[in-house]
Amino acid sequence: MMDGIISVLGVLTLVLEGIWCQGVYAPPTVRIVHSGHACNVEEERYSERVYTIREGETLELSCLVTGHPRPQIRWTKTAGSVSDRFQDSSVFNETLHISKIQRHQGGRYYCKAENGLGSPAIKSIRVDVYYLDEPVVTVHQSIGEAKEQFYYERTVFLRCVANSNPPIRYSWNRGRDVLSQGSDKGVEIYEPFFTQGETKILKLKNLRPKDYANYSCIASVRNVCGIADRKVVFRLTNKTAPASIKLLVEDPIVVNPGQTVSLVCISTGGEPEPSLTWTSSAGSLPEKSLVKDGTLTLPAVSSEDAGLYGCVASNNVGNPAKKSTTIIVRALKKGRFWITPDPYHNDDNIQIGREVKISCQVEATPPEELQFSWLKNGRALRSSERMVITQTDPDISPGTTNLDIIDLKFTDFGTYTCVASLRGGGIPEISIDVNISSTTVPPNLTVPQGKSPLAVREGETVELECLVSGKPKPIILWSRADKEVPMPDGSMQMESYDGMLRIVNVSREMSGSYRCQTSQFNGFNVKPREAVVELIVQYPPAVEPVWQEVRQGLGRPVGLNCRVLRAHPSRVLRFEWRLGSRLLHAGHFDSRDETDYTIRSLARESYGEYTCDIINEVGPGRCTFLLTGKAFSPEFYYDTYNPLWQNRPRVYGYKLQWTQMNPGAVDRIMAYRLGIRQTGQQRWWEQEIPVEGNIQKGELITHNLTELIRPEAYVVRLTPITRFGEGDSTTRIVTYSALLSSPGEFHCSFEEEPICMFTQDKNDDFDWMRHSAATRDTKYTPNTGPSGDRAGSKQGFYMYIETSRPRKEGDTARLLSPAFNVAPKNPYSITSPPAYCFGFYYHMYGKHIGSLNAFVKQKGQSTSDAGPVWSLSGNQGDRWRQAKITIHPVSSFQVIFEGIRGPGIEGDIAIDDVTLEEGECPDPPSNPIRGAAPHTVSSIWPLSVTLFFTLFFRQR
């Protein structure tokens, strides 16, 4: 094992091409290819690409890029309609994959690639999702929307509606007869101009006996994307009638919380039999609701369940029948009071001999059941000349009662109680106590001494306080006084019963003026009292950069700068520079808002983490600098034209190329450490690649790897090394694929088990088999199949399809070649596609021979998109024949052989010696498709795809 590894290392070479290559660094180019379940991809006017896909299929779009450094890719989408916004969604991946795509996901998809050079490259493709919903037929009359049966001498309209993309083509049948405009004088077919192709109407004029029949509406999108036609049948009879219903409940229904409510809806007419559904004014029925046979049951109702409930009956005849009722859940809530002094005197105090009014307010459901009573010191109080009790109109909500005390006397002092209840009981009463005495005085608001302005540090908890005096004490309302912004809880106003406003984790944005204000509720109905509290939030300096990496070589000068952006208090006291924990420099600020630290000549011990603390009274703000001599990462070059070459049948070479990011930023790069591991394993193999001289920016470095073993996939890692040590690493994936060398030639005779990396299609009916006459089963079917390979050897191998049982006529087997790279000499443009000669030998002998087809599938195409470039059917005799076809692919591609089983078991088909060579075929194509010229695979976009092969190294 180790000897093999050492032999591999012995042939590794490094080539520094020594080119200051202006063409290496290149801005991005991009194009979009598809590999999902497309129905069609077409180029429209103005080069708009349209990708058509059936709803429920898989959308897969790949963004293929060129450019160096390797561009970053981002997918974004704009919606197909104004109500469907997806602009913010994005995918950072080369492939956009959407399983089971839905109609709302149609629209324009953009692929954006950028690498910092020039403008970003952007390409787009419009995705059109096709679908066809079940059609619905509704029946209407010309008179009054039919309160009775459809008698004679009536005109009837059958309206067929369905949602679709693309537009529907409708057709009507009566029984088995196709109806068309003009085929029957009593029938008219038309489309309302306002429906935009979504509706087709069948008009039956003056119903005749033969018009009572089964009518079929067939909706068709002409089988695009394989979408089958949909049909709906409606039976029109002399009993056809619209739905009618009856609600067996009162309106409204008034219930107490916790009760169970059942709403019964029955059908009283309609042909066909109507279907019943329930709706709610809330948009959806409560989760706990139960619906059975037209009965809606709401167990344990609450106030949230109140509202309008409707029963809808529909049988697609006329308009749906609708009946509704309202559920009212009885409740009492939000009891409040206020005291109003004598309005005829400019005095907010209560005084003997003057009028005073006590108001009590409660929200009641239903409001007409609300009733009030008054008590004084626990005894019932009735309305009199001096004690006038009034109540607002019950239609006004919330309900309010007033107690007017005329000519207040000392004997009127006491506790007055307002009691709110609902007639019939069942709901707890609400009692509100109001004390009227010599100590009942209007409120006053003050801010305690030392509580404004109030300074607090960011992140702490603060309590703003307003002292409220008076009796009774009202609710205090807090709001911002300096600007129209929400309070800390998100509301515009916050209530407080003790005058305190508590703010947790205060932030600098909360600095400003806060207003406290008395509410009329639970206090005096007088002009609001208010006060203002100033809040000052202090925070340490905000600085930049918060973190920065600085790379520099030994012996060079380095300057570090830390700047103040903002702080409160804004007066900054001092700064401190440190390397690790060691203090380097400290001082006080003058008029500047920044501080610098300079290293004249960088020594090895100067590397490390530098911090600069800028400090005010609250605390420090910190700039952090990581000073390092690490080299930047290499930049793999992905646009190498034909990086692979064939050495021996199982061995390949690979040209690994890269540039070095900012090579002059640090010390000279002395070597690269090259590592590789097989995907799925943990073991790394490494070696060092020495570098002579200085690497220039943009210089393309090439490392030729030979003795590469196929077909494994590997992770390759490259790390620059300076006298500081290892720099940043970069990795890439290297995978095996087929190769067209320059000049290109591919030949496969299927003599080895890997069969030249051909694979079986997973979506066909059966597989191709590798076979030789020497190993053939003695029970093989006679009179079909070859007696040796193309060269006549019984030991030679070929591929064939076995058509014996259980195979059936029409079964297919597809064999897929590896992917071939055909990038042009200039990967950024293509004027004329290169020509290749695709050849193979075939053997089609037997009286039941089916068909043999050859396809060329380009990158981004599905198998169904690739048309056959060669096809032949039937018995061709017991001999091998050669086929040659000239193809003009413009991107990487695969060759596909498709064998189709004929009507019997004597139908084996074989292929051998598949070749692919550069240039036109020297002879005319053999057995081309009838009427077809040498095939050109159609596409307008170039494809530069780098192919990767396996690498093999010693273990680290």
CORBELKA-V274923 format. One record per run of one state. SS is the DSSP state (H for helix, E for strand, C for the rest). FROM is the first residue (numbers start at 1). TO is the last residue. Records with the same first field share a line. If there is no record, write none. Layout:
SS=FROM-TO, FROM-TO
This chain:
C=1-1, 11-12, 21-25, 35-37, 44-44, 48-48, 55-58, 69-71, 80-89, 92-94, 99-102, 106-106, 115-120, 133-135, 142-155, 162-163, 166-168, 175-176, 180-186, 191-192, 196-198, 205-208, 212-213, 221-223, 227-229, 236-240, 248-252, 256-260, 272-274, 281-289, 293-294, 299-302, 306-306, 315-316, 318-320, 330-330, 342-355, 366-366, 377-378, 382-386, 392-398, 406-409, 413-413, 423-429, 437-440, 447-453, 458-461, 466-466, 472-475, 481-493, 497-499, 504-507, 511-511, 519-522, 525-529, 545-546, 552-557, 569-573, 580-581, 589-593, 600-603, 607-607, 616-619, 629-633, 637-643, 649-650, 661-662, 666-670, 679-684, 691-698, 710-713, 723-724, 735-744, 749-754, 758-758, 761-768, 776-796, 802-811, 817-819, 821-835, 845-850, 859-862, 866-867, 874-880, 888-892, 901-908, 919-934, 936-954, 956-956
H=2-10, 45-47, 103-105, 193-195, 209-211, 224-226, 303-305, 367-369, 410-412, 508-510, 604-606, 663-665, 755-757, 773-775, 863-865
E=13-20, 26-34, 38-43, 49-54, 59-68, 72-79, 90-91, 95-98, 107-114, 121-132, 136-141, 156-161, 164-165, 169-174, 177-179, 187-190, 199-204, 214-220, 230-235, 241-247, 253-255, 261-271, 275-280, 290-292, 295-298, 307-314, 317-317, 321-329, 331-341, 356-365, 370-376, 379-381, 387-391, 399-405, 414-422, 430-436, 441-446, 454-457, 462-465, 467-471, 476-480, 494-496, 500-503, 512-518, 523-524, 530-544, 547-551, 558-568, 574-579, 582-588, 594-599, 608-615, 620-628, 634-636, 644-648, 651-660, 671-678, 685-690, 699-709, 714-722, 725-734, 745-748, 759-760, 769-772, 797-801, 812-816, 820-820, 836-844, 851-858, 868-873, 881-887, 893-900, 909-918, 935-935, 955-955
